Amino acid sequence: MTPEQRVGQLFVFGVVSTGATEEQLRDLARYSAGNAFLRGPTDLGVEDTRAVTDAVAGVTTYAGVKPFVSADQESGNAQSLDGEGFSALPTGLEQGELRPARLRREARTWGEELKDAGVTLDLAPVADVVPEDVGTANDPIGYFERQYGSDPASVGNHVAAVVRGMADAGVATSVKHFPGIGRATGNTDSDPQVTDPTRRDDPLLESFRRGIAADPPMVMVSSGFYPRISDGPRACFNPTIMQGMLRGDLGYDGVIVSDSFGSASVAGDPPGKRALRFFRAGGTLLLDTNADDLRPMARAVLREVRSDPEFARTTKENVLRVLEAKDRFGLVGR
């Protein structure tokens, strides 16, 4: 791979789920994007979605390394891919009522549908715990019934079941949104000042601990603020949360992926600065639903790699983590 292609492995950029435009495909190739996200709902069905993902993979495969093509295929109110060949997913709360062994079998079926459609990374499952007394008052999770329940141990067991079931089908997953947004004051997709009261020793973190025990290739970090953990920046720019808690306390050594950097929560910084802050704080893989950010982000990282030996070393480690995850799911040299 060229230096540009190696750096491109660290990004996931959005394309229209109903079919990437010629301009999007051209930009993905021009700026060496290594991964893609199918943005927005579609009812194309499995066969036609496969045509979309094949086109994306055709311009984002380098030296035999294929992209992670990702989607939000999570639960009834957070299902982006629909149509012939895709199951109608139960809500998170309904999935949480299934026994974990049953949920694992269901997740394998859903994963096989994704694999047939050319989707190799499901940005799920949700490990956020929404307490019963919060319920639908929680904007990002509870309102849409995306959570598996209110008991962190049970939620964690269901998270683990989905991770394993998807892996049985050959599809990677991303446990989200660390360290939790089940008690958040707003929705990080639209509100730049969301806070959550999670503590470093919070019992609700048990859901993530159990989910991580299932060996997910990725964990998604939240874009919210956590004042009871750190008076520093939001989680996706916070080394205490990504390195101290996720790497240190929970012992996670896989890929740390961001929530979308195309959202309002991180829009205060220009794209290149956002990327550098994320990687410097401990992130591995940057998700951005706005493909227009690809050029400035990739260029900023390349400049930093060439001028800062320590950042270059960290970048190399991140690229290797992504490649190891891809190899695990059959995307390298096959």
Secondary structure as GFF3:
##gff-version 3
##sequence-region A 1 334
A	DSSP	alpha_helix	3	8	.	.	.	ID=ss1
A	DSSP	beta_strand	11	16	.	.	.	ID=ss2
A	DSSP	alpha_helix	22	30	.	.	.	ID=ss3
A	DSSP	beta_strand	36	39	.	.	.	ID=ss4
A	DSSP	alpha_helix	45	59	.	.	.	ID=ss5
A	DSSP	beta_strand	69	71	.	.	.	ID=ss6
A	DSSP	beta_strand	73	75	.	.	.	ID=ss7
A	DSSP	beta_strand	78	79	.	.	.	ID=ss8
A	DSSP	alpha_helix	92	96	.	.	.	ID=ss9
A	DSSP	alpha_helix	100	116	.	.	.	ID=ss10
A	DSSP	beta_strand	121	122	.	.	.	ID=ss11
A	DSSP	three_ten_helix	135	137	.	.	.	ID=ss12
A	DSSP	three_ten_helix	142	144	.	.	.	ID=ss13
A	DSSP	alpha_helix	152	168	.	.	.	ID=ss14
A	DSSP	beta_strand	172	178	.	.	.	ID=ss15
A	DSSP	three_ten_helix	203	205	.	.	.	ID=ss16
A	DSSP	alpha_helix	206	212	.	.	.	ID=ss17
A	DSSP	beta_strand	218	221	.	.	.	ID=ss18
A	DSSP	three_ten_helix	235	237	.	.	.	ID=ss19
A	DSSP	alpha_helix	239	239	.	.	.	ID=ss20
A	DSSP	pi_helix	240	249	.	.	.	ID=ss21
A	DSSP	beta_strand	255	258	.	.	.	ID=ss22
A	DSSP	three_ten_helix	264	266	.	.	.	ID=ss23
A	DSSP	alpha_helix	271	281	.	.	.	ID=ss24
A	DSSP	beta_strand	286	288	.	.	.	ID=ss25
A	DSSP	three_ten_helix	291	293	.	.	.	ID=ss26
A	DSSP	alpha_helix	294	307	.	.	.	ID=ss27
A	DSSP	alpha_helix	309	328	.	.	.	ID=ss28
###
